[in-house]
Amino acid sequence: MIGRRGFLAGAAALAAACAARAASPMGQARGPVQASWPSLIANFRYPDWFRDAKLGLWAHWGPQSVPEQGDWYGRFLYMQGHPDYAHHLKNYGHPADTGMMEIVNRWTAERWDPEALMRRYVKAGAKYFMTLANHHDNFDCYDSRYHAWNALRIGPKRDVVGTWEKIARRAGLKFGVSNHSAHAWHWYQPGYGYDPTGPRKGERYDAFKLTKADGRGKWWDGLDPQELYTGRHMVVPDGIESIEAMNKWHDANDGQWMEHGPPDDARYVRQWLLRQTDLIAKYKPDLCYFDDYGLPFGPVGLEAIADYYNRSIEWHGKIDVVVTAKNLKAHERFGVVQDVERGFSDHLWDEPWQTDTCIGDWFYNVARLRDRSYKTAEQVIQRLADVVSKNGNLLLSIPQPGDGSIDAEEEKILDGMAGWIAVHGEAIFGSRPWRIFGEGPTRLQAGMQNEGAAKPFQPEDIRFTTNKGALYALFLAPPSKPITVKALAHGEWRGEIERVTLLGGGPVRHRRDAAGLHLDLPRSEGFVPVVRIDGRGIFA
């Protein structure tokens, strides 16, 4: 296991050798933190608020919510043969005539009631709230100084991020923003393509054709579509005549997950940094989520984080903010927080981390409502218990349709979470891991994007947390008969157990021997029952 102390020694020496930098021409804040991993590692400490919070809720909401078809609509609508292409053709027209920029304009948020939603989120246990600042569709959902395609000029005609920020802070929550736009330049390239077959074969889509001059007298007068669509970086060549061949070309080229900038357009990377620092300066978020493996654009990502940390020192007198990114190298997890998207850990981490997931698709998909395929409240709480026992936080997205509402099934899920939290919250919030995360037969495979393969939990799957001198055992599936906690056997840990209490219930009959702590739990109609174990010496 890689320890923080060893990294800090080298990091501090290197950071000390760096002179205090002046404000850069890109407008980053002055301060002691340099745009280097040694400096980030030497200066960053995991904030106590993040370690205590455990649960965040996320409004992963933007223009791609309008069609109600789920994720990556702004890319897939340009790929003939994909269901989103068929949906778009039927409902909006051919992408040579009507593309993603028209969907952006249809995002009106007419039923958005952020105050009511925030009340639900707080009741469901959220201690921090995050909003989508932009996605791969390259649309800024805030008052963006450096990008004209933003929510004040188009669509809702209001500051979505700013509205969420005020309401979240009034509710006593920490506030975060997510930035996904580093990938827009390659993600959008199918918009410059064409149908390989059919009556409009070979006719280029709207992204390829539209210029600023074409907007005269239209709703987008004065805007340049190329700034939204990012420009011609990987344009599919003429002459492809099958859907299979077209998809193969995209998979091999713009379909790769790239963390570098467009090789022919340094301006895009510069503009990304300006937009990012503007976002941070305006809304002073407590957390910033990057949808990147490592950091966006490598050294430019380091510039963005150094700016953020230096601003936090100005705001709070210390670095009291969190940056998350994915697939970090071991030492990098001491300079920012590791995020695991839709995946699991199979061990207890030394340092705090986060997993992010959604009850359905990231962007609203009405099919999830129709076929009742959302995660249940029970599955969400199982996930929360597992993550917290391993020193992590859970960031959970509740997808909204384009109008800003949530559906009745989502309301039931949030209500189910709220009911559990009201009784069992002491086992989660402000807790810390025990010596081991838990026990049980179900083995979770570490990694990202693999939650769909996980097997159902069993009553013997138990997770542990500690809080204010008590040990908590969370049963991921309700036991239907007496059960034994093997980790608490005589001889495993010293100390004496004095009381065992079922949260929301009462005293639990128990005995302890060399096989474990035997519990006779009353039958429960709820999910993830929790017992509190009080005693002497067993929790140290």
SULDA-V56335 format. One record per backbone hydrogen bond with DSSP energy under -1.0 kcal/mol. NH is the residue of the N-H (numbers start at 1). CO is the residue of the C=O. E is the energy in kcal/mol with one decimal. If there is no record, write none. Layout:
BEGIN
nh = (NH/NH)
co = (CO/CO)
e = (E/E)
END
This chain:
BEGIN
nh = (8/9/10/11/12/13/14/15/16/18/27/36/40/41/42/43/44/51/52/53/54/55/56/57/58/59/60/61/65/66/70/75/76/77/78/79/82/86/87/88/89/90/91/92/93/97/98/102/104/105/107/108/111/112/117/118/119/120/121/122/123/124/125/126/127/128/129/130/131/132/133/134/138/140/141/144/150/151/153/154/157/158/160/161/163/164/165/166/167/168/169/170/171/172/173/174/176/177/178/179/180/183/184/187/188/189/191/192/193/201/202/203/205/206/208/209/210/215/216/218/221/223/227/229/230/233/246/247/248/249/250/251/252/253/255/256/258/265/270/271/272/273/274/275/276/277/278/279/280/281/282/283/284/286/287/288/289/290/291/292/294/297/298/300/302/303/304/305/306/307/308/309/310/311/312/313/314/315/316/317/320/322/324/325/326/334/335/336/337/339/340/342/344/349/353/354/355/356/357/359/366/368/370/371/373/375/380/381/382/383/384/385/386/387/388/389/390/391/392/393/394/395/396/397/398/402/404/411/412/413/414/415/416/417/418/419/420/421/422/424/425/427/428/429/430/431/432/439/447/449/450/451/453/454/461/462/463/464/465/466/467/470/471/472/473/474/475/476/483/485/488/489/490/492/496/498/499/501/502/503/505/508/511/513/517/518/519/520/531/532/533/534/536)
co = (4/5/6/7/8/9/10/11/12/15/24/34/36/37/38/39/40/47/48/49/50/53/394/128/396/130/58/59/62/63/364/72/72/73/75/76/79/82/83/84/85/86/87/88/88/94/94/99/100/101/104/106/403/109/113/114/115/116/117/118/119/120/122/121/55/55/174/57/176/59/178/178/135/149/133/142/148/140/150/150/154/151/158/141/159/160/161/162/163/164/165/166/167/169/168/127/129/287/131/289/134/180/181/183/184/186/188/189/190/198/195/200/193/95/205/205/206/212/213/215/218/220/224/225/226/231/242/243/244/245/246/247/248/249/250/253/256/262/266/267/268/269/270/271/272/273/274/275/276/277/278/279/280/175/175/322/177/324/179/290/326/259/295/297/298/299/300/301/302/303/304/305/306/307/308/309/310/311/312/313/318/286/288/337/292/331/332/332/323/325/354/356/447/390/391/338/393/340/395/397/68/365/366/367/368/359/376/377/378/379/380/381/382/383/384/385/387/388/387/353/54/355/56/357/58/65/401/407/408/409/410/411/412/413/414/415/416/417/418/420/421/424/425/425/52/428/466/462/344/341/342/342/450/451/458/439/474/437/472/432/470/467/533/465/531/463/529/461/519/517/485/486/513/489/536/534/534/532/506/530/502/500/518/516/485/511/483/509/473/501/471/499/496)
e = (-2.7/-1.9/-1.3/-2.8/-3.2/-1.5/-2.1/-3.0/-2.5/-1.4/-2.0/-2.1/-2.3/-2.8/-2.1/-1.6/-2.4/-1.8/-2.2/-1.8/-1.0/-1.9/-2.8/-2.0/-2.4/-3.0/-1.1/-1.9/-2.2/-1.8/-2.0/-1.3/-2.6/-2.3/-1.5/-2.0/-2.3/-1.8/-2.4/-2.5/-2.7/-2.0/-2.4/-3.0/-2.0/-2.3/-2.9/-1.1/-2.4/-1.5/-1.4/-1.4/-2.3/-1.4/-2.2/-2.6/-1.9/-1.7/-2.5/-2.6/-2.1/-2.0/-1.5/-2.3/-3.0/-1.1/-2.7/-2.5/-2.1/-1.9/-2.4/-1.2/-2.1/-2.1/-3.3/-2.0/-1.9/-1.9/-1.2/-1.9/-1.2/-1.4/-1.3/-2.1/-2.2/-2.5/-2.6/-2.0/-2.0/-3.0/-2.2/-2.0/-1.5/-1.5/-2.4/-1.8/-2.8/-2.1/-1.8/-2.9/-1.1/-1.4/-1.5/-2.4/-2.1/-1.0/-2.3/-2.3/-2.0/-1.6/-2.8/-2.0/-2.4/-2.3/-1.0/-1.0/-2.5/-1.6/-1.4/-2.6/-2.0/-2.4/-1.7/-2.9/-1.2/-1.3/-2.2/-2.8/-2.1/-2.0/-2.3/-2.7/-1.8/-1.1/-2.9/-1.4/-1.0/-1.8/-1.9/-2.9/-2.1/-2.0/-2.1/-2.7/-2.5/-2.7/-2.1/-2.2/-2.2/-2.5/-2.4/-1.8/-1.9/-3.3/-1.2/-2.6/-2.7/-2.5/-1.5/-1.6/-3.0/-1.7/-1.6/-2.0/-1.4/-1.7/-2.1/-2.2/-2.6/-2.3/-2.0/-3.0/-2.4/-2.2/-2.2/-1.9/-1.7/-2.6/-3.5/-1.7/-1.1/-1.9/-2.3/-1.8/-2.6/-1.7/-1.9/-1.6/-3.2/-2.7/-2.5/-3.4/-1.2/-1.7/-1.0/-2.2/-2.6/-1.5/-2.3/-1.8/-1.8/-1.8/-2.0/-2.6/-1.8/-2.3/-2.0/-2.4/-2.6/-2.0/-2.4/-2.7/-2.3/-2.6/-2.6/-2.0/-1.1/-1.8/-2.2/-1.6/-3.1/-2.8/-2.9/-2.3/-1.8/-1.0/-2.0/-1.9/-1.8/-1.9/-2.4/-2.4/-2.4/-2.3/-2.5/-2.3/-1.8/-2.8/-2.2/-2.7/-2.0/-2.1/-1.9/-2.1/-2.1/-1.7/-2.5/-2.1/-2.0/-2.7/-1.5/-1.6/-1.6/-1.4/-2.3/-2.8/-2.3/-2.5/-1.7/-2.8/-2.2/-1.8/-2.3/-3.2/-2.3/-3.4/-2.7/-2.4/-2.2/-2.9/-1.4/-1.6/-2.2/-2.0/-2.7/-2.7/-2.1/-2.7/-2.9/-2.4/-2.7/-2.8/-1.5/-2.2/-2.2/-3.4/-3.3/-2.2/-2.2/-3.3/-3.5/-2.5/-2.6)
END
